[in-house]
Amino acid sequence: MRKTLCVAMTLLAIAVLGGPASAGPQAALPAPTGFTCSFVTATIVNDTIRCEWVALDTATKYSVDTIANFELGSTLGALGVDFDFGTPINSVDIPLSSLPVDINLDTIDDTLVSLVLRVKGLRPPGKQLYNQNNPFSSPTVTCIVTTATCSQ
């Protein structure tokens, strides 16, 4: 009886502790392809950046990672700040007005110089399913505000 109980406890421990480890993370979604961005007009000329990409079959959401580069003034230099824009479809419009005008909170307006953008597909719900570990599109797209141009 004692030997049977020991074997049963060992099997239970293996099932409980080894089960999740052997299941492993979900397979990562591939990086989206065909990622492009361009300036469009929503209210005033070139006030929005629209990004589009080829939809992934199994993605239910996308995250557009954006590094906004600001000029802080002649003595303060520049600062890049990360923003994420989520969408359930394979495009997103990013109004330049959605980005802060005083990024370093010194009460002086800063100048948005450029945005560096990339996208990845997600399969929510929850981070526990490893859906955040998917690769980003490559190469990134850089949009220059003063010239209203975007390029890879």
Backbone hydrogen bonds in HBPLUS format (Angstrom, degrees):
<---DONOR---> <-ACCEPTOR-->    atom                        ^
c    i                          cat <-CA-CA->   ^        H-A-AA   ^      H-
h    n   atom  resd res      DA  || num        DHA   H-A  angle D-A-AA Bond
n    s   type  num  typ     dist DA aas  dist angle  dist       angle   num
A0005-LEU N   A0001-MET O   2.98 MM   4  6.23 158.0  2.03 150.1 155.8     1
A0006-CYS N   A0002-ARG O   3.02 MM   4  6.26 154.4  2.09 144.9 151.7     2
A0007-VAL N   A0003-LYS O   2.99 MM   4  6.24 161.6  2.03 150.4 154.8     3
A0008-ALA N   A0004-THR O   2.91 MM   4  6.08 160.9  1.94 149.0 154.7     4
A0009-MET N   A0005-LEU O   2.94 MM   4  6.11 158.4  1.98 148.0 153.5     5
A0010-THR N   A0006-CYS O   2.96 MM   4  6.15 155.4  2.03 147.0 153.9     6
A0011-LEU N   A0007-VAL O   2.96 MM   4  6.19 163.3  1.99 153.2 157.1     7
A0012-LEU N   A0008-ALA O   2.94 MM   4  6.12 154.8  2.00 145.4 152.9     8
A0013-ALA N   A0009-MET O   2.91 MM   4  6.11 157.8  1.96 146.7 152.4     9
A0014-ILE N   A0010-THR O   2.97 MM   4  6.23 157.0  2.02 148.9 155.2    10
A0015-ALA N   A0011-LEU O   2.94 MM   4  6.14 157.6  1.99 146.4 152.6    11
A0016-VAL N   A0012-LEU O   2.91 MM   4  6.10 162.0  1.94 153.3 157.9    12
A0017-LEU N   A0013-ALA O   2.86 MM   4  5.78 166.8  1.88 150.2 154.4    13
A0018-GLY N   A0014-ILE O   2.75 MM   4  5.06 142.3  1.89 128.1 140.5    14
A0019-GLY N   A0015-ALA O   3.16 MM   4  5.18 138.3  2.34 116.1 124.4    15
A0022-SER N   A0018-GLY O   2.95 MM   4  6.01 151.4  2.04 149.8 157.2    16
A0023-ALA N   A0019-GLY O   3.04 MM   4  6.27 140.6  2.20 148.3 159.8    17
A0024-GLY N   A0020-PRO O   3.32 MM   4  6.57 155.2  2.38 146.6 150.3    18
A0054-VAL N   A0033-THR O   2.93 MM  21  5.61 177.6  1.94 161.2 161.9    19
A0036-THR N   A0052-GLU O   2.95 MM  16  5.54 160.1  1.99 159.5 165.0    20
A0052-GLU N   A0036-THR O   2.88 MM  16  5.54 154.7  1.95 155.8 163.9    21
A0038-SER N   A0050-ARG O   2.93 MM  12  5.51 145.1  2.05 142.2 153.1    22
A0050-ARG N   A0038-SER O   2.84 MM  12  5.51 165.0  1.87 169.0 166.1    23
A0040-VAL N   A0048-THR O   2.77 MM   8  5.32 163.1  1.80 153.4 156.7    24
A0048-THR N   A0040-VAL O   3.23 MM   8  5.32 147.6  2.34 161.5 156.2    25
A0096-LEU N   A0047-ASP O   2.95 MM  49  5.73 167.9  1.96 146.3 150.3    26
A0049-ILE N   A0094-ILE O   2.96 MM  45  5.09 165.1  1.98 132.0 135.5    27
A0094-ILE N   A0049-ILE O   2.75 MM  45  5.09 165.3  1.77 149.5 154.8    28
A0051-CYS N   A0092-VAL O   2.90 MM  41  5.43 164.5  1.93 160.3 164.5    29
A0092-VAL N   A0051-CYS O   2.92 MM  41  5.43 149.8  2.01 150.1 156.2    30
A0053-TRP N   A0090-ASN O   3.25 MM  37  5.66 148.4  2.35 151.9 147.7    31
A0060-THR N   A0122-LEU O   2.91 MM  62  6.16 150.4  2.00 154.1 163.8    32
A0122-LEU N   A0061-LYS O   2.71 MM  61  5.07 154.7  1.77 160.4 152.4    33
A0062-TYR N   A0087-THR O   2.76 MM  25  5.36 147.2  1.87 155.5 166.8    34
A0087-THR N   A0062-TYR O   3.04 MM  25  5.36 151.2  2.13 145.9 150.5    35
A0063-SER N   A0120-LYS O   2.98 MM  57  5.53 160.8  2.02 158.3 164.6    36
A0120-LYS N   A0063-SER O   3.08 MM  57  5.53 143.5  2.21 137.7 148.7    37
A0064-VAL N   A0085-PHE O   2.80 MM  21  5.06 177.2  1.80 150.8 151.8    38
A0085-PHE N   A0064-VAL O   2.94 MM  21  5.06 155.9  2.00 137.4 145.3    39
A0065-ASP N   A0118-ARG O   2.83 MM  53  5.41 137.9  2.01 146.6 158.8    40
A0118-ARG N   A0065-ASP O   3.11 MM  53  5.41 138.8  2.28 146.9 156.0    41
A0066-THR N   A0083-PHE O   2.73 MM  17  5.05 159.9  1.77 173.1 170.4    42
A0083-PHE N   A0066-THR O   2.70 MM  17  5.05 158.8  1.74 154.9 162.1    43
A0067-ILE N   A0116-VAL O   2.89 MM  49  5.08 162.7  1.92 146.2 152.1    44
A0116-VAL N   A0067-ILE O   2.92 MM  49  5.08 153.4  1.99 135.5 144.1    45
A0068-ALA N   A0081-VAL O   2.79 MM  13  5.24 158.1  1.84 160.6 154.4    46
A0081-VAL N   A0068-ALA O   2.85 MM  13  5.24 158.5  1.89 142.2 148.1    47
A0069-ASN N   A0114-SER O   2.83 MM  45  5.24 175.5  1.83 157.5 159.1    48
A0113-VAL N   A0069-ASN O   2.78 MM  44  5.59 166.8  1.80 159.6 163.5    49
A0114-SER N   A0069-ASN O   3.41 MM  45  5.24 157.3  2.47 130.5 136.1    50
A0070-PHE N   A0079-LEU O   2.78 MM   9  5.25 169.3  1.79 154.4 157.7    51
A0079-LEU N   A0070-PHE O   2.92 MM   9  5.25 151.1  2.01 146.4 153.0    52
A0071-GLU N   A0111-THR O   2.77 MM  40  5.08 159.0  1.81 148.2 154.4    53
A0111-THR N   A0071-GLU O   3.06 MM  40  5.08 168.4  2.07 151.0 150.6    54
A0072-LEU N   A0077-GLY O   2.73 MM   5  5.48 163.3  1.76 160.7 165.7    55
A0077-GLY N   A0073-GLY O   3.16 MM   4  5.96 151.3  2.24 157.3 156.8    56
A0098-SER N   A0095-PRO O   2.88 MM   3  5.42 162.9  1.91 116.2 122.0    57
A0099-LEU N   A0096-LEU O   3.21 MM   3  5.73 166.2  2.23 113.8 118.0    58
A0110-ASP N   A0101-VAL O   2.60 MM   9  5.62 168.5  1.61 167.4 171.3    59
A0105-LEU N   A0102-ASP O   3.18 MM   3  5.29 162.7  2.21 108.7 113.6    60
A0145-VAL N   A0113-VAL O   2.97 MM  32  5.54 164.1  1.99 143.8 148.0    61
A0115-LEU N   A0143-CYS O   2.90 MM  28  5.20 149.5  2.00 143.0 152.9    62
A0143-CYS N   A0115-LEU O   2.79 MM  28  5.20 164.2  1.81 156.6 162.0    63
A0117-LEU N   A0141-VAL O   2.76 MM  24  5.18 168.0  1.77 157.4 161.2    64
A0141-VAL N   A0117-LEU O   2.97 MM  24  5.18 163.5  2.00 146.4 151.9    65
A0137-SER N   A0119-VAL O   2.74 MM  18  5.44 143.2  1.87 149.1 161.2    66
A0130-TYR N   A0127-LYS O   3.01 MM   3  5.43 153.6  2.08 123.4 123.0    67
A0133-ASN N   A0130-TYR O   3.34 MM   3  5.81 167.7  2.36 113.6 117.2    68
A0142-THR N   A0151-SER O   2.81 MM   9  5.49 170.4  1.82 164.3 162.0    69
A0151-SER N   A0142-THR O   2.91 MM   9  5.49 154.0  1.98 144.5 151.0    70
A0144-ILE N   A0149-THR O   2.81 MM   5  5.52 154.5  1.87 166.7 171.4    71
A0148-ALA N   A0144-ILE O   2.94 MM   4  5.71 120.6  2.31 139.4 155.1    72
A0149-THR N   A0144-ILE O   3.37 MM   5  5.52 146.3  2.49 142.0 148.5    73
A0148-ALA N   A0145-VAL O   3.27 MM   3  4.97 140.4  2.44  93.0 104.2    74
